[in-house]
Amino acid sequence: MNILVCVSPVPDTTTKITFADNNTKFNTNGVQFIINPYDELALTRALEITEAQGGEVTVITVGTAGTEPIIRKALAIGAHNAIRVNLDPVDAMQVAKAIQVAVADKSFDLILTGRESIDHNGGLVAGLLAELMGMNLINVVTKIDVDGTTVTAVRDIDGGRETVSCELPAVLSAQKDLCEPRIPNMRGIMQARTKPLQVVEYSESATGTSVSSFELPPAKEGVKLIDAANAGELIDLLRTEKKLI
Ligand SMILES: Cc1cc2nc3c(=O)[nH]c(=O)nc-3n(C[C@H](O)[C@H](O)[C@H](O)COP(=O)(O)OP(=O)(O)OC[C@H]3O[C@@H](n4cnc5c(N)ncnc54)[C@H](O)[C@@H]3O)c2cc1C
């Protein structure tokens, strides 16, 4: 069972987001990048499956050399080898195409992604990749089991769950609750230094979309504290100011 896990570098959740170039670019100065949290789940589940059934886990990141600490972290968590496509991606289609080209000479039974990147939140790469690779797709899954050439996944739906199966090879995207993410231990960190990291060039330009501008949400108003004895004032504010009742 060979599994490819797509790992997106995203800003640490404590990052103070600012923009550059007339609000058309995310300002990466001083930003600490981490593995997209959904991708950590995908990686952990991939490791669990290969530990039970044999095989290898390869991680792939489309990103510049600055993303290598993240790739090494994925290797420290347990991935067997890694590919970095040397490109600063501008949209999901470019990411999906770059991954398709980079793994064209390899064979994977399963490709796992996160349900979305927590920076651009597109939720597009899994679907685009499945189409480009001619593979089945099960999106946003909370459970993955592989039995022979069949993968079965559980998806949360409004008010319930559905269980979906398809034949391998397939692309699945990980949703929270898939598993408990693993953290690297000292042995893993040491081993990660010598695990293979292949760098692949990809030069096709982006595919049509471009960001006209980014903007931040309006600053939050300060908290208004109301004395517990003064319920009337609270009701009045909820009615007249917030128009909630
Ligand atoms: C400095 C910087 C600036 C960027 N500027 C832009 C921009 O202006 N507009 C824009 O759309 N994108 C930009 N990107 C790229 C962006 O981070 C995403 O990689 C890409 O746009 C896909 O985003 P998405 O939200 O559609 O992915 P989703 O479809 O939400 O991601 C789902 C899953 O796809 C996989 N995936 C996503 N991206 C990658 C990746 N790079 N490598 C490997 N797997 C991946 C992961 O498994 C992820 O969990 C920028 C990246 C960087 C580092």
PDBQT file of the ligand as one rigid body, heavy atoms in Angstrom, charges set to zero:
ROOT
HETATM    1  C1  LIG A 301       3.617  32.979   0.410  1.00  0.00    +0.000 C 
HETATM    2  C2  LIG A 301       2.460  32.293  -0.238  1.00  0.00    +0.000 A 
HETATM    3  C3  LIG A 301       1.541  33.060  -0.915  1.00  0.00    +0.000 A 
HETATM    4  C4  LIG A 301       0.462  32.432  -1.532  1.00  0.00    +0.000 A 
HETATM    5  N1  LIG A 301      -0.431  33.208  -2.180  1.00  0.00    +0.000 NA
HETATM    6  C5  LIG A 301      -1.537  32.618  -2.704  1.00  0.00    +0.000 A 
HETATM    7  C6  LIG A 301      -2.553  33.396  -3.317  1.00  0.00    +0.000 A 
HETATM    8  O1  LIG A 301      -2.408  34.597  -3.443  1.00  0.00    +0.000 OA
HETATM    9  N2  LIG A 301      -3.661  32.778  -3.776  1.00  0.00    +0.000 N 
HETATM   10  C7  LIG A 301      -3.817  31.401  -3.637  1.00  0.00    +0.000 A 
HETATM   11  O2  LIG A 301      -4.848  30.854  -4.032  1.00  0.00    +0.000 OA
HETATM   12  N3  LIG A 301      -2.871  30.643  -3.105  1.00  0.00    +0.000 NA
HETATM   13  C8  LIG A 301      -1.742  31.214  -2.621  1.00  0.00    +0.000 A 
HETATM   14  N4  LIG A 301      -0.778  30.454  -2.056  1.00  0.00    +0.000 N 
HETATM   15  C9  LIG A 301      -0.905  29.007  -2.158  1.00  0.00    +0.000 C 
HETATM   16  C10 LIG A 301      -1.831  28.405  -1.154  1.00  0.00    +0.000 C 
HETATM   17  O3  LIG A 301      -1.210  28.334   0.112  1.00  0.00    +0.000 OA
HETATM   18  C11 LIG A 301      -2.251  27.013  -1.559  1.00  0.00    +0.000 C 
HETATM   19  O4  LIG A 301      -1.142  26.156  -1.645  1.00  0.00    +0.000 OA
HETATM   20  C12 LIG A 301      -3.017  26.911  -2.856  1.00  0.00    +0.000 C 
HETATM   21  O5  LIG A 301      -3.633  28.102  -3.267  1.00  0.00    +0.000 OA
HETATM   22  C13 LIG A 301      -4.121  25.900  -2.639  1.00  0.00    +0.000 C 
HETATM   23  O6  LIG A 301      -4.948  26.479  -1.686  1.00  0.00    +0.000 OA
HETATM   24  P1  LIG A 301      -6.404  25.995  -1.401  1.00  0.00    +0.000 P 
HETATM   25  O7  LIG A 301      -6.859  26.832  -0.270  1.00  0.00    +0.000 OA
HETATM   26  O8  LIG A 301      -7.255  25.957  -2.602  1.00  0.00    +0.000 OA
HETATM   27  O9  LIG A 301      -6.091  24.493  -0.968  1.00  0.00    +0.000 OA
HETATM   28  P2  LIG A 301      -7.155  23.461  -0.445  1.00  0.00    +0.000 P 
HETATM   29  O10 LIG A 301      -7.791  22.791  -1.595  1.00  0.00    +0.000 OA
HETATM   30  O11 LIG A 301      -8.009  24.148   0.570  1.00  0.00    +0.000 OA
HETATM   31  O12 LIG A 301      -6.168  22.474   0.278  1.00  0.00    +0.000 OA
HETATM   32  C14 LIG A 301      -6.622  21.161   0.574  1.00  0.00    +0.000 C 
HETATM   33  C15 LIG A 301      -5.434  20.289   0.706  1.00  0.00    +0.000 C 
HETATM   34  O13 LIG A 301      -4.689  20.292  -0.514  1.00  0.00    +0.000 OA
HETATM   35  C16 LIG A 301      -3.331  20.064  -0.215  1.00  0.00    +0.000 C 
HETATM   36  N5  LIG A 301      -2.540  21.242  -0.597  1.00  0.00    +0.000 N 
HETATM   37  C17 LIG A 301      -2.923  22.526  -0.689  1.00  0.00    +0.000 A 
HETATM   38  N6  LIG A 301      -1.885  23.301  -1.015  1.00  0.00    +0.000 NA
HETATM   39  C18 LIG A 301      -0.813  22.475  -1.115  1.00  0.00    +0.000 A 
HETATM   40  C19 LIG A 301       0.568  22.670  -1.400  1.00  0.00    +0.000 A 
HETATM   41  N7  LIG A 301       1.066  23.897  -1.638  1.00  0.00    +0.000 N 
HETATM   42  N8  LIG A 301       1.388  21.603  -1.441  1.00  0.00    +0.000 NA
HETATM   43  C20 LIG A 301       0.905  20.345  -1.190  1.00  0.00    +0.000 A 
HETATM   44  N9  LIG A 301      -0.378  20.113  -0.893  1.00  0.00    +0.000 NA
HETATM   45  C21 LIG A 301      -1.221  21.167  -0.857  1.00  0.00    +0.000 A 
HETATM   46  C22 LIG A 301      -3.244  19.882   1.307  1.00  0.00    +0.000 C 
HETATM   47  O14 LIG A 301      -3.390  18.519   1.610  1.00  0.00    +0.000 OA
HETATM   48  C23 LIG A 301      -4.452  20.668   1.787  1.00  0.00    +0.000 C 
HETATM   49  O15 LIG A 301      -4.885  20.245   3.068  1.00  0.00    +0.000 OA
HETATM   50  C24 LIG A 301       0.307  31.022  -1.455  1.00  0.00    +0.000 A 
HETATM   51  C25 LIG A 301       1.249  30.266  -0.761  1.00  0.00    +0.000 A 
HETATM   52  C26 LIG A 301       2.313  30.888  -0.163  1.00  0.00    +0.000 A 
HETATM   53  C27 LIG A 301       3.324  30.043   0.589  1.00  0.00    +0.000 C 
ENDROOT
TORSDOF 0
